[in-house]
Amino acid sequence: MKKKWQLKILALLIAVFLWFQQSLIRDYSQEINIPIEIVNIPNNFIIFSTTTNFLSFEVTARGFDLLLMKFKKKITYKIDAKNFKYWKNTVPISSKYLVIPKNIKLNKIKYFDKYQKIDIVLDKLIRAKKNIIPTFTDQNTSDFFRDKNIKLSPALVTVIGPKSIVKQISGIPTEKISISDFKKQTSLIKLVYLTPKIKIYPDQTYLKSDENIYQTKIFNNVKIKVPENFKDKIIPNFIIVKIKGKNDDIDKITVNDIDAIISKINKDSTAAEINVKINKNVEILEFTPRIVQVLK
């Protein structure tokens, strides 16, 4: 009984194999969409538009060849644009543009699409600097952006694309900015592509406030200067000074640029008040101590 079932299964497998083999060698007709490929586009030009990106053909071939076309090797309709000119170029439909992979044999191919020609429009490829335009989720965020004097860094981007499009772009908008974006550590904001025909470099910007371009710096050993006729000793002789300024300015400050001087001595001459000055584009936030002891 068991042998009979095994023989039946074997016979079924052989039948399936023979059927599959016959299917692969038999001819079939099938409609396929063949993609248009445009090559050798002249330098400084870009495809602005084409009549269509696909053409429909009916092909007759063995099942094996159709299977190869479906899963591995594709037929393309290749147009050489080497001699194309600026703007409109017209190419008639012709089988000479078909690129059929090796090892694929077509018994018959018939074009039956509606197009009799293909119009390919080439535009000049240009690049231009464009302002980044911040956009906000609401008016409160816009007011916050203005009041805090928040900037975009970078504020300009390079736009690359067809001249007819790039020339009409006044600026590149950001994605909607919310107040929560200002609180993020990176404050990274992506830009919006107005059309897929252009490229933007870079395609993101950062939020930058005055707090980001200013820094503080502490000097621990600023020597107190005393008048020439002052003969007493003071304790301590040094003070600590904290200043704030723009990065470029504050990096140039040294301890010698800070003047700590005695401005006032109390009535019994046991203490003196200190004043601090600095002749640079920075702000003195605080200093300590403000009063020192005078020793007779």
Summary of the structure (lengths in Angstrom):
residues: 296
radius of gyration: 39.2
end to end distance: 124.8
largest distance: 127.5
contacts: 774
relative contact order: 0.10
helix: 22%
strand: 50%
